[in-house]
Each structure stands twice: as structure tokens, then as C-alpha cells.
Amino acid sequence: MEENPKCPKCGSDQTIPILYGLPISNEAEKRGEVILGGCLLVNGSPIWHCKKCHNRWGEFKC
Ligand SMILES: [Zn+2]
């Protein structure tokens, strides 16, 4: 599994990717490995979520 980046706000490594619009099983979300960002993904949508301070950052590019 690839390593997640650290949170730029608090420096925590408790970060998870935000997934959009994927009809996947939410088992990974139940385990807290990912977070679902809803079905709409647009340019500039955040792609990382910090579980510690709830910061969201990153930028999706189509
Ligand atoms: Zn953080």
C-alpha cells in the first residue's frame, strides 16, 4: 500500500484518501481507510483528509 502524505496543517500521518463517485463496497470506509467525498468530483476537489484535525487538502485534476 502506498504511503499517504502527512497533513500539511498538523503534520499528522493519520491521513486517508477521499474517494469520489466510485460504486465500491464501503468496507474500506468502515475500516477508516478511506473517506467518501460524494459522487461529484470536480477540478480542485480535495483528495486527502486528515483524521486528526479534519483538514482536507490536495487538488484533483481531471
Ligand atoms: Zn491534520
N, CA, C, O and the ligand as a Tripos MOL2 file, in Angstrom:
@<TRIPOS>MOLECULE
protein
  249   247    63     0     0
PROTEIN
NO_CHARGES

@<TRIPOS>ATOM
      1 N           0.8480   -1.1980    0.0000 N.3       1 MET1
      2 CA          0.0000    0.0000    0.0000 C.3       1 MET1
      3 C           0.8820    1.2460    0.0000 C.2       1 MET1
      4 O           1.8460    1.3380    0.7610 O.2       1 MET1
      5 N           0.5490    2.1780   -0.8400 N.am      2 GLU2
      6 CA          1.3810    3.3740   -0.9040 C.3       2 GLU2
      7 C           1.1470    4.2640    0.3020 C.2       2 GLU2
      8 O           0.0750    4.2580    0.9060 O.2       2 GLU2
      9 N           2.1560    5.0160    0.6310 N.am      3 GLU3
     10 CA          2.0960    5.8070    1.8400 C.3       3 GLU3
     11 C           1.3370    7.1100    1.6220 C.2       3 GLU3
     12 O           1.4920    7.7810    0.6020 O.2       3 GLU3
     13 N           0.5280    7.4410    2.5930 N.am      4 ASN4
     14 CA         -0.2170    8.6900    2.4810 C.3       4 ASN4
     15 C           0.6620    9.8660    2.8870 C.2       4 ASN4
     16 O           1.5510    9.7210    3.7260 O.2       4 ASN4
     17 N           0.4130   11.0220    2.2950 N.am      5 PRO5
     18 CA          1.1920   12.2030    2.6750 C.3       5 PRO5
     19 C           0.7940   12.6710    4.0690 C.2       5 PRO5
     20 O          -0.3040   12.3760    4.5420 O.2       5 PRO5
     21 N           1.6820   13.3950    4.7130 N.am      6 LYS6
     22 CA          1.3450   13.9510    6.0210 C.3       6 LYS6
     23 C           0.4480   15.1720    5.8600 C.2       6 LYS6
     24 O           0.4730   15.8630    4.8410 O.2       6 LYS6
     25 N          -0.3330   15.4100    6.8850 N.am      7 CYS7
     26 CA         -1.2200   16.5670    6.8620 C.3       7 CYS7
     27 C          -0.3720   17.8470    6.8830 C.2       7 CYS7
     28 O           0.4860   18.0060    7.7510 O.2       7 CYS7
     29 N          -0.6100   18.7590    5.9320 N.am      8 PRO8
     30 CA          0.1690   19.9970    5.8960 C.3       8 PRO8
     31 C          -0.1980   20.9490    7.0320 C.2       8 PRO8
     32 O           0.5250   21.9090    7.2980 O.2       8 PRO8
     33 N          -1.3090   20.6870    7.6950 N.am      9 LYS9
     34 CA         -1.7720   21.5850    8.7440 C.3       9 LYS9
     35 C          -1.2350   21.1830   10.1120 C.2       9 LYS9
     36 O          -0.7000   22.0190   10.8400 O.2       9 LYS9
     37 N          -1.3780   19.8920   10.4670 N.am     10 CYS10
     38 CA         -0.9640   19.4700   11.8050 C.3      10 CYS10
     39 C           0.2000   18.4820   11.7760 C.2      10 CYS10
     40 O           0.7220   18.1080   12.8270 O.2      10 CYS10
     41 N           0.6070   18.0570   10.5800 N.am     11 GLY11
     42 CA          1.7540   17.1670   10.4780 C.3      11 GLY11
     43 C           1.4550   15.7140   10.8050 C.2      11 GLY11
     44 O           2.3640   14.8840   10.8220 O.2      11 GLY11
     45 N           0.1950   15.3990   11.0640 N.am     12 SER12
     46 CA         -0.1770   14.0230   11.3800 C.3      12 SER12
     47 C          -0.0540   13.1240   10.1590 C.2      12 SER12
     48 O          -0.2430   13.5660    9.0260 O.2      12 SER12
     49 N           0.2670   11.8590   10.4030 N.am     13 ASP13
     50 CA          0.2530   10.9280    9.2790 C.3      13 ASP13
     51 C          -1.0420   10.1220    9.2560 C.2      13 ASP13
     52 O          -1.1670    9.1470    8.5150 O.2      13 ASP13
     53 N          -1.9920   10.5370   10.0670 N.am     14 GLN14
     54 CA         -3.3060    9.8860   10.0710 C.3      14 GLN14
     55 C          -4.1620   10.4540    8.9490 C.2      14 GLN14
     56 O          -5.1940   11.0810    9.1860 O.2      14 GLN14
     57 N          -3.7140   10.2220    7.7370 N.am     15 THR15
     58 CA         -4.4380   10.7840    6.6020 C.3      15 THR15
     59 C          -4.9780    9.6710    5.7250 C.2      15 THR15
     60 O          -4.3770    8.6020    5.6130 O.2      15 THR15
     61 N          -6.1040    9.9320    5.1110 N.am     16 ILE16
     62 CA         -6.7360    8.9430    4.2500 C.3      16 ILE16
     63 C          -7.1880    9.6170    2.9620 C.2      16 ILE16
     64 O          -7.5280   10.8000    2.9590 O.2      16 ILE16
     65 N          -7.1920    8.8670    1.8770 N.am     17 PRO17
     66 CA         -7.6540    9.4430    0.6120 C.3      17 PRO17
     67 C          -9.1740    9.6170    0.5950 C.2      17 PRO17
     68 O          -9.9100    8.8280    1.1880 O.2      17 PRO17
     69 N          -9.6180   10.6480   -0.0840 N.am     18 ILE18
     70 CA        -11.0470   10.8670   -0.2740 C.3      18 ILE18
     71 C         -11.4260   10.2670   -1.6280 C.2      18 ILE18
     72 O         -10.8240   10.5930   -2.6510 O.2      18 ILE18
     73 N         -12.4130    9.3990   -1.6220 N.am     19 LEU19
     74 CA        -12.8410    8.7670   -2.8640 C.3      19 LEU19
     75 C         -14.1410    9.3910   -3.3440 C.2      19 LEU19
     76 O         -15.0190    9.7400   -2.5560 O.2      19 LEU19
     77 N         -14.2330    9.5160   -4.6230 N.am     20 TYR20
     78 CA        -15.4260   10.1340   -5.2150 C.3      20 TYR20
     79 C         -16.0990    9.1980   -6.2160 C.2      20 TYR20
     80 O         -15.4640    8.5840   -7.0730 O.2      20 TYR20
     81 N         -17.3860    9.1270   -6.0630 N.am     21 GLY21
     82 CA        -18.2140    8.5560   -7.1140 C.3      21 GLY21
     83 C         -17.9100    7.1350   -7.5330 C.2      21 GLY21
     84 O         -18.2600    6.7220   -8.6390 O.2      21 GLY21
     85 N         -17.2650    6.3880   -6.6680 N.am     22 LEU22
     86 CA        -16.9460    5.0240   -7.0470 C.3      22 LEU22
     87 C         -17.9510    4.0680   -6.4280 C.2      22 LEU22
     88 O         -18.2060    4.1280   -5.2250 O.2      22 LEU22
     89 N         -18.5160    3.1990   -7.2270 N.am     23 PRO23
     90 CA        -19.5050    2.2450   -6.7130 C.3      23 PRO23
     91 C         -18.8200    1.0670   -6.0290 C.2      23 PRO23
     92 O         -19.0950   -0.0960   -6.3250 O.2      23 PRO23
     93 N         -17.9290    1.3990   -5.1160 N.am     24 ILE24
     94 CA        -17.1820    0.3540   -4.4440 C.3      24 ILE24
     95 C         -17.9030   -0.0560   -3.1740 C.2      24 ILE24
     96 O         -18.7880    0.6510   -2.6930 O.2      24 ILE24
     97 N         -17.5270   -1.1770   -2.6470 N.am     25 SER25
     98 CA        -18.0130   -1.5520   -1.3360 C.3      25 SER25
     99 C         -17.4060   -0.5610   -0.3500 C.2      25 SER25
    100 O         -16.2900   -0.0790   -0.5430 O.2      25 SER25
    101 N         -18.1350   -0.2730    0.6810 N.am     26 ASN26
    102 CA        -17.6090    0.7100    1.6240 C.3      26 ASN26
    103 C         -16.9110    0.0460    2.7990 C.2      26 ASN26
    104 O         -16.8180    0.6190    3.8850 O.2      26 ASN26
    105 N         -16.4250   -1.1620    2.5720 N.am     27 GLU27
    106 CA        -15.6840   -1.8470    3.6340 C.3      27 GLU27
    107 C         -14.4570   -1.0470    4.0690 C.2      27 GLU27
    108 O         -14.1390   -0.9530    5.2550 O.2      27 GLU27
    109 N         -13.7750   -0.4690    3.0650 N.am     28 ALA28
    110 CA        -12.5840    0.3190    3.3860 C.3      28 ALA28
    111 C         -12.9620    1.5430    4.2020 C.2      28 ALA28
    112 O         -12.2250    1.9550    5.0970 O.2      28 ALA28
    113 N         -14.1100    2.1180    3.8890 N.am     29 GLU29
    114 CA        -14.5370    3.2890    4.6530 C.3      29 GLU29
    115 C         -14.8900    2.8880    6.0910 C.2      29 GLU29
    116 O         -14.5810    3.6090    7.0400 O.2      29 GLU29
    117 N         -15.5370    1.7330    6.2340 N.am     30 LYS30
    118 CA        -15.8870    1.2560    7.5810 C.3      30 LYS30
    119 C         -14.6440    1.0410    8.4280 C.2      30 LYS30
    120 O         -14.6540    1.2500    9.6410 O.2      30 LYS30
    121 N         -13.5710    0.6170    7.7640 N.am     31 ARG31
    122 CA        -12.3180    0.4160    8.4900 C.3      31 ARG31
    123 C         -11.5580    1.7190    8.6960 C.2      31 ARG31
    124 O         -10.5110    1.7360    9.3410 O.2      31 ARG31
    125 N         -12.0940    2.8250    8.1380 N.am     32 GLY32
    126 CA        -11.4570    4.1160    8.3220 C.3      32 GLY32
    127 C         -10.2460    4.3310    7.4370 C.2      32 GLY32
    128 O          -9.4030    5.1840    7.7150 O.2      32 GLY32
    129 N         -10.1660    3.5470    6.3620 N.am     33 GLU33
    130 CA         -9.0090    3.6650    5.4710 C.3      33 GLU33
    131 C          -9.2220    4.7100    4.3870 C.2      33 GLU33
    132 O          -8.2670    5.2740    3.8520 O.2      33 GLU33
    133 N         -10.4570    4.9520    4.0790 N.am     34 VAL34
    134 CA        -10.7730    5.9700    3.0870 C.3      34 VAL34
    135 C         -11.9990    6.7350    3.5880 C.2      34 VAL34
    136 O         -12.6680    6.3180    4.5330 O.2      34 VAL34
    137 N         -12.2690    7.8450    2.9430 N.am     35 ILE35
    138 CA        -13.4930    8.5720    3.2510 C.3      35 ILE35
    139 C         -14.1740    8.8650    1.9280 C.2      35 ILE35
    140 O         -13.5110    9.1570    0.9330 O.2      35 ILE35
    141 N         -15.4850    8.7870    1.9150 N.am     36 LEU36
    142 CA        -16.2010    9.0100    0.6670 C.3      36 LEU36
    143 C         -16.5990   10.4700    0.5640 C.2      36 LEU36
    144 O         -17.2110   11.0260    1.4760 O.2      36 LEU36
    145 N         -16.2490   11.0790   -0.5490 N.am     37 GLY37
    146 CA        -16.4630   12.5130   -0.7070 C.3      37 GLY37
    147 C         -17.7180   12.8510   -1.4820 C.2      37 GLY37
    148 O         -17.9350   14.0150   -1.8200 O.2      37 GLY37
    149 N         -18.5480   11.8680   -1.7700 N.am     38 GLY38
    150 CA        -19.7360   12.1450   -2.5510 C.3      38 GLY38
    151 C         -19.5000   11.8060   -4.0080 C.2      38 GLY38
    152 O         -18.4070   11.4010   -4.4010 O.2      38 GLY38
    153 N         -20.5390   11.9760   -4.7970 N.am     39 CYS39
    154 CA        -20.4580   11.4690   -6.1710 C.3      39 CYS39
    155 C         -19.9150   12.5080   -7.1380 C.2      39 CYS39
    156 O         -19.6400   12.1890   -8.2940 O.2      39 CYS39
    157 N         -19.7570   13.7350   -6.6860 N.am     40 LEU40
    158 CA        -19.3320   14.7730   -7.6210 C.3      40 LEU40
    159 C         -17.8690   15.1170   -7.4220 C.2      40 LEU40
    160 O         -17.4640   15.6280   -6.3780 O.2      40 LEU40
    161 N         -17.1010   14.8300   -8.4300 N.am     41 LEU41
    162 CA        -15.6820   15.1700   -8.3890 C.3      41 LEU41
    163 C         -15.4000   16.2080   -9.4610 C.2      41 LEU41
    164 O         -15.6270   15.9670  -10.6470 O.2      41 LEU41
    165 N         -14.9150   17.3350   -9.0490 N.am     42 VAL42
    166 CA        -14.6130   18.4050   -9.9970 C.3      42 VAL42
    167 C         -13.1610   18.8250   -9.8230 C.2      42 VAL42
    168 O         -12.5190   18.4750   -8.8330 O.2      42 VAL42
    169 N         -12.6640   19.5560  -10.7610 N.am     43 ASN43
    170 CA        -11.3220   20.1040  -10.6250 C.3      43 ASN43
    171 C         -11.2210   20.8930   -9.3340 C.2      43 ASN43
    172 O         -12.0820   21.7210   -9.0350 O.2      43 ASN43
    173 N         -10.1760   20.6410   -8.5740 N.am     44 GLY44
    174 CA         -9.9870   21.3800   -7.3360 C.3      44 GLY44
    175 C         -10.5850   20.7160   -6.1160 C.2      44 GLY44
    176 O         -10.4200   21.2150   -5.0020 O.2      44 GLY44
    177 N         -11.2860   19.5870   -6.3020 N.am     45 SER45
    178 CA        -11.8090   18.8670   -5.1440 C.3      45 SER45
    179 C         -10.6460   18.3440   -4.3030 C.2      45 SER45
    180 O          -9.6490   17.8730   -4.8500 O.2      45 SER45
    181 N         -10.7670   18.4230   -2.9670 N.am     46 PRO46
    182 CA         -9.6940   17.8990   -2.1180 C.3      46 PRO46
    183 C          -9.5870   16.3860   -2.2520 C.2      46 PRO46
    184 O         -10.5890   15.7000   -2.4550 O.2      46 PRO46
    185 N          -8.3770   15.8750   -2.1380 N.am     47 ILE47
    186 CA         -8.1890   14.4360   -2.3140 C.3      47 ILE47
    187 C          -7.6400   13.7460   -1.0670 C.2      47 ILE47
    188 O          -7.5420   12.5200   -1.0270 O.2      47 ILE47
    189 N          -7.2830   14.5320   -0.0510 N.am     48 TRP48
    190 CA         -6.8050   13.9290    1.1950 C.3      48 TRP48
    191 C          -7.5810   14.4790    2.3820 C.2      48 TRP48
    192 O          -8.0070   15.6340    2.3930 O.2      48 TRP48
    193 N          -7.7520   13.6220    3.3770 N.am     49 HIS49
    194 CA         -8.4790   14.0050    4.5840 C.3      49 HIS49
    195 C          -7.6310   13.6200    5.7910 C.2      49 HIS49
    196 O          -7.1080   12.5080    5.8600 O.2      49 HIS49
    197 N          -7.4990   14.5410    6.7390 N.am     50 CYS50
    198 CA         -6.7550   14.2600    7.9590 C.3      50 CYS50
    199 C          -7.7270   13.8290    9.0450 C.2      50 CYS50
    200 O          -8.6700   14.5490    9.3730 O.2      50 CYS50
    201 N          -7.4840   12.6350    9.6060 N.am     51 LYS51
    202 CA         -8.3870   12.1170   10.6380 C.3      51 LYS51
    203 C          -8.1810   12.8380   11.9620 C.2      51 LYS51
    204 O          -9.0410   12.7790   12.8410 O.2      51 LYS51
    205 N          -7.0500   13.5180   12.1110 N.am     52 LYS52
    206 CA         -6.7380   14.1610   13.3730 C.3      52 LYS52
    207 C          -7.3960   15.5470   13.4760 C.2      52 LYS52
    208 O          -8.0850   15.8460   14.4520 O.2      52 LYS52
    209 N          -7.1760   16.3730   12.4660 N.am     53 CYS53
    210 CA         -7.7100   17.7380   12.5460 C.3      53 CYS53
    211 C          -8.8010   17.9900   11.5080 C.2      53 CYS53
    212 O          -9.3130   19.1050   11.4030 O.2      53 CYS53
    213 N          -9.1570   16.9680   10.7480 N.am     54 HIS54
    214 CA        -10.2230   17.0570    9.7480 C.3      54 HIS54
    215 C          -9.9200   18.0470    8.6390 C.2      54 HIS54
    216 O         -10.8180   18.5380    7.9560 O.2      54 HIS54
    217 N          -8.6590   18.3250    8.4770 N.am     55 ASN55
    218 CA         -8.2480   19.1640    7.3570 C.3      55 ASN55
    219 C          -8.4260   18.3800    6.0570 C.2      55 ASN55
    220 O          -8.2200   17.1670    6.0100 O.2      55 ASN55
    221 N          -8.8110   19.0940    5.0130 N.am     56 ARG56
    222 CA         -8.8770   18.4760    3.6810 C.3      56 ARG56
    223 C          -8.0370   19.3050    2.7470 C.2      56 ARG56
    224 O          -8.1050   20.5340    2.7500 O.2      56 ARG56
    225 N          -7.2420   18.6220    1.9470 N.am     57 TRP57
    226 CA         -6.3710   19.3570    1.0330 C.3      57 TRP57
    227 C          -6.0990   18.5260   -0.2040 C.2      57 TRP57
    228 O          -6.6720   17.4570   -0.4140 O.2      57 TRP57
    229 N          -5.2080   19.0600   -1.0070 N.am     58 GLY58
    230 CA         -4.9050   18.4100   -2.2550 C.3      58 GLY58
    231 C          -5.8440   18.9330   -3.3200 C.2      58 GLY58
    232 O          -6.8340   19.6030   -3.0270 O.2      58 GLY58
    233 N          -5.5280   18.6240   -4.5260 N.am     59 GLU59
    234 CA         -6.3550   19.1430   -5.6150 C.3      59 GLU59
    235 C          -6.4570   18.1000   -6.7060 C.2      59 GLU59
    236 O          -5.4580   17.6650   -7.2800 O.2      59 GLU59
    237 N          -7.6830   17.7140   -6.9760 N.am     60 PHE60
    238 CA         -7.8750   16.7780   -8.0650 C.3      60 PHE60
    239 C          -7.8050   17.5230   -9.3830 C.2      60 PHE60
    240 O          -8.3500   18.6160   -9.5370 O.2      60 PHE60
    241 N          -7.1170   16.8990  -10.3340 N.am     61 LYS61
    242 CA         -7.0730   17.4770  -11.6780 C.3      61 LYS61
    243 C          -7.5890   16.4590  -12.6650 C.2      61 LYS61
    244 O          -7.1320   15.3170  -12.6910 O.2      61 LYS61
    245 N          -8.5250   16.8670  -13.4620 N.am     62 CYS62
    246 CA         -9.0950   15.9740  -14.4530 C.3      62 CYS62
    247 C          -8.0600   15.6360  -15.5250 C.2      62 CYS62
    248 O          -8.3580   14.8880  -16.4560 O.2      62 CYS62
    249 ZN         -4.2330   17.4400   10.2490 Zn       63 ZN63
@<TRIPOS>BOND
     1     1     2 1
     2     2     3 1
     3     3     4 2
     4     3     5 am
     5     5     6 1
     6     6     7 1
     7     7     8 2
     8     7     9 am
     9     9    10 1
    10    10    11 1
    11    11    12 2
    12    11    13 am
    13    13    14 1
    14    14    15 1
    15    15    16 2
    16    15    17 am
    17    17    18 1
    18    18    19 1
    19    19    20 2
    20    19    21 am
    21    21    22 1
    22    22    23 1
    23    23    24 2
    24    23    25 am
    25    25    26 1
    26    26    27 1
    27    27    28 2
    28    27    29 am
    29    29    30 1
    30    30    31 1
    31    31    32 2
    32    31    33 am
    33    33    34 1
    34    34    35 1
    35    35    36 2
    36    35    37 am
    37    37    38 1
    38    38    39 1
    39    39    40 2
    40    39    41 am
    41    41    42 1
    42    42    43 1
    43    43    44 2
    44    43    45 am
    45    45    46 1
    46    46    47 1
    47    47    48 2
    48    47    49 am
    49    49    50 1
    50    50    51 1
    51    51    52 2
    52    51    53 am
    53    53    54 1
    54    54    55 1
    55    55    56 2
    56    55    57 am
    57    57    58 1
    58    58    59 1
    59    59    60 2
    60    59    61 am
    61    61    62 1
    62    62    63 1
    63    63    64 2
    64    63    65 am
    65    65    66 1
    66    66    67 1
    67    67    68 2
    68    67    69 am
    69    69    70 1
    70    70    71 1
    71    71    72 2
    72    71    73 am
    73    73    74 1
    74    74    75 1
    75    75    76 2
    76    75    77 am
    77    77    78 1
    78    78    79 1
    79    79    80 2
    80    79    81 am
    81    81    82 1
    82    82    83 1
    83    83    84 2
    84    83    85 am
    85    85    86 1
    86    86    87 1
    87    87    88 2
    88    87    89 am
    89    89    90 1
    90    90    91 1
    91    91    92 2
    92    91    93 am
    93    93    94 1
    94    94    95 1
    95    95    96 2
    96    95    97 am
    97    97    98 1
    98    98    99 1
    99    99   100 2
   100    99   101 am
   101   101   102 1
   102   102   103 1
   103   103   104 2
   104   103   105 am
   105   105   106 1
   106   106   107 1
   107   107   108 2
   108   107   109 am
   109   109   110 1
   110   110   111 1
   111   111   112 2
   112   111   113 am
   113   113   114 1
   114   114   115 1
   115   115   116 2
   116   115   117 am
   117   117   118 1
   118   118   119 1
   119   119   120 2
   120   119   121 am
   121   121   122 1
   122   122   123 1
   123   123   124 2
   124   123   125 am
   125   125   126 1
   126   126   127 1
   127   127   128 2
   128   127   129 am
   129   129   130 1
   130   130   131 1
   131   131   132 2
   132   131   133 am
   133   133   134 1
   134   134   135 1
   135   135   136 2
   136   135   137 am
   137   137   138 1
   138   138   139 1
   139   139   140 2
   140   139   141 am
   141   141   142 1
   142   142   143 1
   143   143   144 2
   144   143   145 am
   145   145   146 1
   146   146   147 1
   147   147   148 2
   148   147   149 am
   149   149   150 1
   150   150   151 1
   151   151   152 2
   152   151   153 am
   153   153   154 1
   154   154   155 1
   155   155   156 2
   156   155   157 am
   157   157   158 1
   158   158   159 1
   159   159   160 2
   160   159   161 am
   161   161   162 1
   162   162   163 1
   163   163   164 2
   164   163   165 am
   165   165   166 1
   166   166   167 1
   167   167   168 2
   168   167   169 am
   169   169   170 1
   170   170   171 1
   171   171   172 2
   172   171   173 am
   173   173   174 1
   174   174   175 1
   175   175   176 2
   176   175   177 am
   177   177   178 1
   178   178   179 1
   179   179   180 2
   180   179   181 am
   181   181   182 1
   182   182   183 1
   183   183   184 2
   184   183   185 am
   185   185   186 1
   186   186   187 1
   187   187   188 2
   188   187   189 am
   189   189   190 1
   190   190   191 1
   191   191   192 2
   192   191   193 am
   193   193   194 1
   194   194   195 1
   195   195   196 2
   196   195   197 am
   197   197   198 1
   198   198   199 1
   199   199   200 2
   200   199   201 am
   201   201   202 1
   202   202   203 1
   203   203   204 2
   204   203   205 am
   205   205   206 1
   206   206   207 1
   207   207   208 2
   208   207   209 am
   209   209   210 1
   210   210   211 1
   211   211   212 2
   212   211   213 am
   213   213   214 1
   214   214   215 1
   215   215   216 2
   216   215   217 am
   217   217   218 1
   218   218   219 1
   219   219   220 2
   220   219   221 am
   221   221   222 1
   222   222   223 1
   223   223   224 2
   224   223   225 am
   225   225   226 1
   226   226   227 1
   227   227   228 2
   228   227   229 am
   229   229   230 1
   230   230   231 1
   231   231   232 2
   232   231   233 am
   233   233   234 1
   234   234   235 1
   235   235   236 2
   236   235   237 am
   237   237   238 1
   238   238   239 1
   239   239   240 2
   240   239   241 am
   241   241   242 1
   242   242   243 1
   243   243   244 2
   244   243   245 am
   245   245   246 1
   246   246   247 1
   247   247   248 2
@<TRIPOS>SUBSTRUCTURE
     1 MET1         2 RESIDUE 1 A MET
     2 GLU2         6 RESIDUE 1 A GLU
     3 GLU3        10 RESIDUE 1 A GLU
     4 ASN4        14 RESIDUE 1 A ASN
     5 PRO5        18 RESIDUE 1 A PRO
     6 LYS6        22 RESIDUE 1 A LYS
     7 CYS7        26 RESIDUE 1 A CYS
     8 PRO8        30 RESIDUE 1 A PRO
     9 LYS9        34 RESIDUE 1 A LYS
    10 CYS10       38 RESIDUE 1 A CYS
    11 GLY11       42 RESIDUE 1 A GLY
    12 SER12       46 RESIDUE 1 A SER
    13 ASP13       50 RESIDUE 1 A ASP
    14 GLN14       54 RESIDUE 1 A GLN
    15 THR15       58 RESIDUE 1 A THR
    16 ILE16       62 RESIDUE 1 A ILE
    17 PRO17       66 RESIDUE 1 A PRO
    18 ILE18       70 RESIDUE 1 A ILE
    19 LEU19       74 RESIDUE 1 A LEU
    20 TYR20       78 RESIDUE 1 A TYR
    21 GLY21       82 RESIDUE 1 A GLY
    22 LEU22       86 RESIDUE 1 A LEU
    23 PRO23       90 RESIDUE 1 A PRO
    24 ILE24       94 RESIDUE 1 A ILE
    25 SER25       98 RESIDUE 1 A SER
    26 ASN26      102 RESIDUE 1 A ASN
    27 GLU27      106 RESIDUE 1 A GLU
    28 ALA28      110 RESIDUE 1 A ALA
    29 GLU29      114 RESIDUE 1 A GLU
    30 LYS30      118 RESIDUE 1 A LYS
    31 ARG31      122 RESIDUE 1 A ARG
    32 GLY32      126 RESIDUE 1 A GLY
    33 GLU33      130 RESIDUE 1 A GLU
    34 VAL34      134 RESIDUE 1 A VAL
    35 ILE35      138 RESIDUE 1 A ILE
    36 LEU36      142 RESIDUE 1 A LEU
    37 GLY37      146 RESIDUE 1 A GLY
    38 GLY38      150 RESIDUE 1 A GLY
    39 CYS39      154 RESIDUE 1 A CYS
    40 LEU40      158 RESIDUE 1 A LEU
    41 LEU41      162 RESIDUE 1 A LEU
    42 VAL42      166 RESIDUE 1 A VAL
    43 ASN43      170 RESIDUE 1 A ASN
    44 GLY44      174 RESIDUE 1 A GLY
    45 SER45      178 RESIDUE 1 A SER
    46 PRO46      182 RESIDUE 1 A PRO
    47 ILE47      186 RESIDUE 1 A ILE
    48 TRP48      190 RESIDUE 1 A TRP
    49 HIS49      194 RESIDUE 1 A HIS
    50 CYS50      198 RESIDUE 1 A CYS
    51 LYS51      202 RESIDUE 1 A LYS
    52 LYS52      206 RESIDUE 1 A LYS
    53 CYS53      210 RESIDUE 1 A CYS
    54 HIS54      214 RESIDUE 1 A HIS
    55 ASN55      218 RESIDUE 1 A ASN
    56 ARG56      222 RESIDUE 1 A ARG
    57 TRP57      226 RESIDUE 1 A TRP
    58 GLY58      230 RESIDUE 1 A GLY
    59 GLU59      234 RESIDUE 1 A GLU
    60 PHE60      238 RESIDUE 1 A PHE
    61 LYS61      242 RESIDUE 1 A LYS
    62 CYS62      246 RESIDUE 1 A CYS
    63 ZN63       249 GROUP 0 **** ****
